[in-house]
Amino acid sequence: MNFRDRQILKIAVPSIVSNITVPLLGLIDVAIVGHMGSAAYIGAVAVGSMIFNLVYWLFGFLRMSTSGMTAQAYGRRDLAAVTRILVRSAGIALLTALVLIVLQLPLKWLMFWLMGPTPDVIPYATTYFHIVIWGAPAMLGLYCLSGWFIGMQNTLIPMFISIMQNVVNILASLTLVYGVGMKIEGVALGTVIAQYIGIIVALGLLVKYYWRHLSFCPSRFFSFNPLRSFSFHGSVNLDLFLRTVCLVGVNLFFTSASARQGAVILSVNTVMLQLFLFFSYFMDGFAYAGEALGGRFYGALNADAFRETLRRLFRWALVMTAIFTLLYMVGGMDIVRLLTDEQQVRETAERFIWWVWLVPAAGAAAFIWDGIFVGITASRGMLMATFLATLSFAVVYLLTKDTMGNNGLWLAQIVYLAMRGILQTVWYAKNKKFT
């Protein structure tokens, strides 16, 4: 295997493992509350988890901007910049978390208004929300540290923290619910405990493995150039935040448009989206490799290594596309049957499953370019590509919703995924980043 391929897999594989552990936690929480004697508990955890997934997803720019700029500074061997990025990212994360805590009441009202939980779920969801919100400093801090570790070419630490956090969460929730006798409060507290243990362990590993590499120089933090760097950091964060708003908007609209077609279509599309998410867990691993290695070689001005990394990443994208396309063509309906035993949903899914076959080919390039663009901090290019792709989604859906129904919705989704990759390819070629 090529040396560059080994570098890519060294970063991608731990990231893929980390990604796969994420949905397991939600399943365990649902399993715990599913034995409490009321369906309202399940609804409360579902609503609460969705709220925090959405909120934290919106602030995912904290990880991405930290990753890209750290990788570039690492490539330049600029330890002062590496340290400065870590400190300032942590400061932004802490400030953002405090704002979320202070504004928790209007945030809760807004999210409940958007999601519309039923009256029997609201009291339990409220309890869950007001406990888990106190984990915001730990979660956003972990975003920064994970991005920083990735920028430092290390995805083993984020993988370890992710697995450890899930184990702690499960053990703490089980202890509080079945040992202490709590109900929804036990599940919520278990989540918060795991989040703070996660950040404590991450800080401990930072000190153990990287403290001697950090360079603290107060005068450098407040000199003119670092302030310019901080301003740049802010513009990157804003671009990435707005890009995430576009992503969230498309996902929410897809769900809303599915729901308007009835419960069966909503169920079918929800199940089929799980196949897309499974593909994304693998492709995100290669995107992280693009962030780390692309940013490193871009910062070091090593054009040859950058171009080779880019070529190798797209070869891996082709391999993943072929594997998942074949998997979904041969076993897509078998996966659907594993996910649901509702006969009507299964039968309806057979009419639309072929759209999932197109997802890998349509979306693979977007994942790779996202990683590369994060690594070279081309946030404006990411934003514009995603914004225009979002517009294409809206146009295709509006033109086809009356004549094609759910097929039109999936056509809009496929066009949206493909346009993101195409537009980023055009942007990269036009701006001649190491071309």
Legacy VTK file of the C-alpha trace (Angstrom):
# vtk DataFile Version 3.0
C-alpha trace
ASCII
DATASET POLYDATA
POINTS 435 float
0.000 0.000 0.000
1.227 3.484 -0.888
2.707 5.568 1.972
0.148 8.332 1.399
-2.670 5.781 1.539
-1.370 4.589 4.909
-1.355 8.192 6.144
-4.952 8.624 4.979
-6.157 5.397 6.587
-4.327 6.193 9.835
-6.575 9.236 10.178
-9.718 7.933 8.449
-10.209 4.590 10.224
-10.321 5.933 13.822
-12.683 8.666 12.631
-14.999 6.090 11.055
-15.031 4.096 14.304
-15.851 7.282 16.240
-18.702 8.091 13.857
-20.225 4.622 14.155
-20.341 4.861 17.981
-22.540 7.987 17.855
-25.914 6.374 16.950
-25.323 3.545 19.437
-25.710 5.951 22.345
-29.138 7.099 21.195
-30.266 3.491 20.867
-29.148 2.712 24.432
-30.934 5.776 25.836
-34.139 4.772 24.042
-33.774 1.212 25.351
-33.416 2.504 28.932
-36.433 4.820 28.858
-38.392 2.247 26.874
-38.771 0.210 30.066
-40.032 3.053 32.269
-43.694 2.344 31.658
-44.688 5.252 29.419
-44.187 6.069 25.750
-43.868 9.730 26.791
-40.395 8.994 28.152
-39.268 7.716 24.759
-40.737 10.789 23.095
-38.987 13.069 25.588
-35.569 11.529 24.915
-36.212 11.627 21.155
-37.204 15.305 21.266
-34.430 16.286 23.672
-31.736 14.429 21.738
-32.901 15.964 18.469
-32.781 19.467 19.972
-29.207 19.106 21.153
-28.099 17.312 17.981
-29.440 20.259 15.996
-27.953 22.934 18.282
-24.530 21.305 18.454
-24.552 20.635 14.717
-25.026 24.371 14.142
-21.875 24.996 16.175
-19.860 22.331 14.383
-17.817 25.161 12.857
-15.854 25.206 16.130
-14.378 21.826 15.218
-13.916 22.475 11.505
-12.227 25.876 11.695
-9.955 24.680 14.507
-9.002 21.586 12.521
-8.112 23.431 9.318
-6.101 26.234 10.893
-4.305 23.898 13.294
-3.317 21.593 10.416
-1.878 24.531 8.482
0.036 25.811 11.516
1.302 22.291 12.161
2.486 22.078 8.557
4.418 25.349 9.044
5.810 24.053 12.371
4.437 27.213 13.996
3.919 26.106 17.612
2.903 29.597 18.727
0.071 29.604 16.166
-0.955 26.054 17.152
-1.236 27.192 20.767
-3.012 30.419 19.893
-5.638 28.601 17.807
-6.329 26.172 20.655
-6.698 28.916 23.287
-8.899 31.139 21.163
-11.091 28.296 19.941
-11.616 27.200 23.541
-12.505 30.783 24.467
-15.097 31.010 21.675
-16.545 27.633 22.717
-16.850 28.642 26.361
-18.474 31.974 25.513
-20.924 30.272 23.133
-21.825 27.669 25.773
-22.470 30.361 28.388
-24.771 32.190 25.967
-26.726 28.956 25.374
-27.100 28.433 29.130
-28.197 32.025 29.778
-30.707 31.891 26.896
-31.928 28.385 27.624
-35.569 29.379 28.155
-36.084 31.151 24.799
-34.012 28.411 23.134
-36.296 25.740 24.609
-39.456 27.607 23.574
-38.116 28.048 20.029
-37.150 24.390 19.634
-40.435 23.146 21.102
-42.286 25.428 18.713
-40.332 24.033 15.769
-40.721 20.396 16.799
-44.229 20.483 18.280
-44.000 17.740 20.958
-47.319 16.431 22.279
-48.593 17.657 25.686
-47.732 14.387 27.456
-44.105 14.594 26.239
-43.474 18.284 27.048
-42.940 17.956 30.866
-40.389 15.149 30.486
-38.677 16.818 27.510
-38.453 20.038 29.553
-36.761 18.186 32.421
-34.337 16.524 30.012
-33.535 19.826 28.300
-32.853 21.830 31.468
-30.398 19.203 32.708
-28.529 18.442 29.483
-28.078 22.145 28.606
-25.492 22.331 31.418
-23.282 20.014 29.396
-22.848 22.673 26.677
-19.417 23.891 27.916
-18.086 20.339 27.862
-19.577 19.470 24.471
-18.442 22.620 22.677
-15.052 22.327 24.372
-14.789 18.778 23.034
-15.590 20.100 19.556
-12.567 22.402 19.764
-10.263 19.760 21.204
-11.350 17.162 18.639
-10.701 19.634 15.815
-7.342 20.513 17.309
-6.302 16.864 17.655
-7.337 16.192 14.046
-5.322 19.210 12.923
-2.367 17.727 14.795
-2.834 14.538 12.670
-4.215 12.540 15.604
-7.639 10.891 15.337
-6.906 8.129 17.838
-7.523 10.434 20.807
-10.943 11.625 19.520
-11.842 7.970 18.836
-10.848 6.923 22.355
-12.781 9.809 23.910
-15.886 9.049 21.832
-15.918 5.363 22.807
-15.124 6.136 26.460
-17.839 8.777 26.592
-20.452 6.352 25.274
-19.454 3.682 27.797
-19.575 6.173 30.695
-22.934 7.491 29.519
-24.441 4.013 29.392
-23.055 3.004 32.815
-24.033 6.297 34.473
-27.561 6.244 33.021
-28.134 2.616 34.024
-26.834 3.303 37.552
-28.943 6.420 38.041
-32.113 4.878 36.589
-32.000 1.347 37.973
-29.653 1.831 40.927
-30.828 5.176 42.306
-34.402 5.035 41.021
-34.375 8.138 38.813
-36.306 8.261 35.572
-35.775 10.832 32.797
-33.478 12.786 35.151
-31.152 9.790 35.365
-30.763 9.530 31.589
-30.136 13.283 31.308
-27.613 13.335 34.166
-25.836 10.320 32.683
-25.371 12.301 29.463
-23.963 15.346 31.284
-21.644 13.235 33.453
-20.238 11.537 30.350
-19.717 14.891 28.629
-17.683 16.326 31.505
-15.660 13.159 31.971
-14.973 13.318 28.239
-13.610 16.869 28.393
-11.558 16.078 31.514
-9.965 13.055 29.829
-9.356 15.079 26.644
-7.589 17.805 28.630
-5.565 15.159 30.458
-4.417 13.624 27.167
-3.634 17.094 25.826
-1.351 17.763 28.783
0.234 14.307 28.658
1.062 14.215 24.948
1.187 17.816 23.763
2.006 20.162 26.631
5.714 20.297 25.776
4.837 21.217 22.181
2.705 24.227 23.127
4.205 27.692 23.151
2.570 30.221 25.465
3.684 33.779 24.788
1.201 36.443 26.007
2.656 39.164 23.821
2.027 37.042 20.744
-1.638 36.617 21.671
-2.284 40.349 21.650
0.030 41.606 18.963
-1.306 42.975 15.668
-0.859 39.892 13.517
-2.549 37.502 15.935
-5.505 39.870 16.157
-5.750 39.752 12.374
-5.617 35.988 12.676
-8.421 36.112 15.231
-10.520 38.210 12.854
-9.861 35.679 10.111
-10.854 32.920 12.516
-14.144 34.729 13.061
-14.863 35.060 9.330
-14.140 31.353 8.815
-16.472 30.486 11.700
-19.231 32.673 10.278
-18.914 31.084 6.819
-19.019 27.595 8.307
-21.955 28.502 10.553
-23.980 29.831 7.598
-23.066 26.748 5.584
-24.366 24.561 8.414
-27.592 26.579 8.446
-28.041 25.618 4.760
-27.377 21.944 5.539
-29.809 21.962 8.457
-32.395 23.789 6.354
-32.279 21.149 3.618
-32.519 18.296 6.126
-35.418 19.875 8.011
-37.246 20.653 4.762
-36.692 17.108 3.498
-38.296 15.761 6.684
-41.122 18.310 6.537
-41.844 17.570 2.864
-41.824 13.854 3.655
-44.279 14.343 6.519
-46.678 16.258 4.273
-46.944 13.131 2.101
-48.242 11.038 4.978
-46.918 8.801 7.735
-45.925 5.966 5.386
-43.773 8.144 3.102
-42.249 9.838 6.163
-41.317 6.439 7.571
-39.932 5.244 4.222
-37.774 8.340 3.753
-36.566 8.225 7.359
-35.469 4.608 6.974
-33.817 5.281 3.609
-31.936 8.251 5.056
-30.333 5.861 7.550
-28.559 4.256 4.588
-27.270 7.673 3.554
-26.078 8.318 7.118
-24.253 4.987 7.179
-22.412 5.946 3.981
-21.627 9.363 5.475
-19.985 7.778 8.553
-17.371 6.219 6.274
-16.917 9.204 3.980
-16.537 11.584 6.925
-13.477 9.576 7.942
-11.813 10.379 4.619
-13.003 13.982 4.907
-11.159 14.224 8.243
-8.067 12.868 6.511
-8.484 15.649 3.950
-8.700 18.217 6.748
-5.603 16.965 8.549
-3.290 16.090 5.658
-4.583 18.692 3.213
-4.240 21.466 5.779
-0.813 20.249 6.853
0.651 20.171 3.341
-1.102 23.407 2.377
0.408 25.141 5.411
3.829 23.699 4.602
3.494 24.849 0.949
4.211 21.273 -0.116
2.328 21.244 -3.419
3.425 17.764 -4.501
2.307 16.101 -1.258
-0.958 18.065 -1.333
-1.794 17.013 -4.882
-0.909 13.381 -4.193
-3.103 13.380 -1.084
-5.969 14.844 -3.111
-5.609 12.182 -5.801
-5.463 9.376 -3.243
-8.507 10.699 -1.399
-10.562 10.684 -4.590
-9.389 7.145 -5.343
-10.669 6.094 -1.923
-13.904 7.944 -2.707
-14.267 5.840 -5.869
-13.655 2.652 -3.882
-16.246 3.626 -1.239
-18.707 4.624 -3.962
-18.377 1.251 -5.683
-18.684 -0.703 -2.418
-21.737 1.140 -1.113
-23.491 1.285 -4.477
-23.140 -2.481 -4.822
-24.168 -2.994 -1.183
-27.326 -0.928 -1.580
-28.246 -2.432 -4.951
-27.896 -5.991 -3.653
-28.913 -5.600 -0.012
-30.697 -2.259 0.297
-34.120 -3.786 0.879
-32.661 -6.326 3.306
-31.367 -3.407 5.384
-34.791 -1.742 5.210
-36.393 -4.964 6.492
-33.941 -5.015 9.407
-34.885 -1.445 10.313
-38.660 -1.869 10.178
-41.193 -4.677 10.347
-44.069 -2.510 9.076
-45.233 -4.285 5.929
-46.655 -1.175 4.264
-43.398 0.709 4.813
-41.411 -2.196 3.371
-43.617 -2.444 0.294
-43.544 1.303 -0.330
-39.771 1.423 0.118
-39.376 -0.983 -2.823
-40.701 1.775 -5.126
-38.091 4.301 -3.977
-35.045 2.298 -2.843
-33.282 2.861 -6.172
-32.717 6.500 -5.198
-30.403 5.281 -2.435
-28.315 3.516 -5.088
-27.456 6.977 -6.484
-26.453 8.523 -3.151
-22.801 7.307 -3.067
-22.016 8.508 -6.610
-23.806 11.824 -6.058
-22.349 12.590 -2.641
-18.811 11.165 -2.499
-17.058 14.175 -4.061
-18.820 16.590 -1.698
-17.425 14.758 1.342
-13.848 14.794 0.033
-14.009 18.447 -0.995
-15.521 19.392 2.364
-12.487 17.910 4.087
-10.021 19.579 1.730
-11.776 22.957 1.972
-11.758 22.789 5.774
-8.050 21.947 5.686
-7.171 24.920 3.473
-9.743 27.130 5.287
-11.582 27.849 2.033
-14.733 28.503 4.032
-16.189 31.024 1.590
-15.988 28.459 -1.211
-17.754 25.887 0.981
-20.469 28.388 1.877
-21.143 29.497 -1.704
-21.180 25.928 -3.039
-23.596 24.793 -0.330
-25.801 27.872 -0.739
-26.097 27.383 -4.513
-26.683 23.649 -4.050
-29.453 24.497 -1.577
-31.037 26.763 -4.170
-30.838 23.935 -6.703
-32.606 21.652 -4.219
-35.422 24.193 -3.840
-35.789 24.754 -7.598
-35.867 21.036 -8.471
-38.345 20.286 -5.705
-40.693 23.131 -6.669
-40.612 22.051 -10.324
-41.287 18.376 -9.611
-43.320 18.121 -6.392
-46.705 18.164 -8.129
-45.816 15.774 -10.941
-43.297 13.415 -9.322
-44.274 13.440 -5.649
-41.719 11.662 -3.472
-39.572 10.894 -6.529
-39.258 14.647 -7.014
-38.125 15.101 -3.419
-35.428 12.458 -3.836
-34.384 13.928 -7.199
-33.912 17.275 -5.448
-31.798 15.571 -2.767
-29.574 13.822 -5.319
-29.122 17.038 -7.334
-28.260 18.884 -4.114
-25.556 16.350 -3.171
-24.085 16.309 -6.679
-24.101 20.104 -7.006
-22.102 20.514 -3.816
-19.300 18.381 -5.236
-19.474 19.950 -8.709
-19.461 23.537 -7.461
-16.559 22.906 -5.097
-14.611 21.303 -7.949
-15.207 24.408 -10.070
-14.248 26.727 -7.196
-11.025 24.812 -6.518
-9.999 24.844 -10.185
-10.833 28.533 -10.551
-8.866 29.581 -7.469
-5.852 27.444 -8.424
-5.133 26.012 -4.981
-2.041 23.974 -5.841
-3.440 23.074 -9.270
LINES 1 436
435 0 1 2 3 4 5 6 7 8 9 10 11 12 13 14 15 16 17 18 19 20 21 22 23 24 25 26 27 28 29 30 31 32 33 34 35 36 37 38 39 40 41 42 43 44 45 46 47 48 49 50 51 52 53 54 55 56 57 58 59 60 61 62 63 64 65 66 67 68 69 70 71 72 73 74 75 76 77 78 79 80 81 82 83 84 85 86 87 88 89 90 91 92 93 94 95 96 97 98 99 100 101 102 103 104 105 106 107 108 109 110 111 112 113 114 115 116 117 118 119 120 121 122 123 124 125 126 127 128 129 130 131 132 133 134 135 136 137 138 139 140 141 142 143 144 145 146 147 148 149 150 151 152 153 154 155 156 157 158 159 160 161 162 163 164 165 166 167 168 169 170 171 172 173 174 175 176 177 178 179 180 181 182 183 184 185 186 187 188 189 190 191 192 193 194 195 196 197 198 199 200 201 202 203 204 205 206 207 208 209 210 211 212 213 214 215 216 217 218 219 220 221 222 223 224 225 226 227 228 229 230 231 232 233 234 235 236 237 238 239 240 241 242 243 244 245 246 247 248 249 250 251 252 253 254 255 256 257 258 259 260 261 262 263 264 265 266 267 268 269 270 271 272 273 274 275 276 277 278 279 280 281 282 283 284 285 286 287 288 289 290 291 292 293 294 295 296 297 298 299 300 301 302 303 304 305 306 307 308 309 310 311 312 313 314 315 316 317 318 319 320 321 322 323 324 325 326 327 328 329 330 331 332 333 334 335 336 337 338 339 340 341 342 343 344 345 346 347 348 349 350 351 352 353 354 355 356 357 358 359 360 361 362 363 364 365 366 367 368 369 370 371 372 373 374 375 376 377 378 379 380 381 382 383 384 385 386 387 388 389 390 391 392 393 394 395 396 397 398 399 400 401 402 403 404 405 406 407 408 409 410 411 412 413 414 415 416 417 418 419 420 421 422 423 424 425 426 427 428 429 430 431 432 433 434
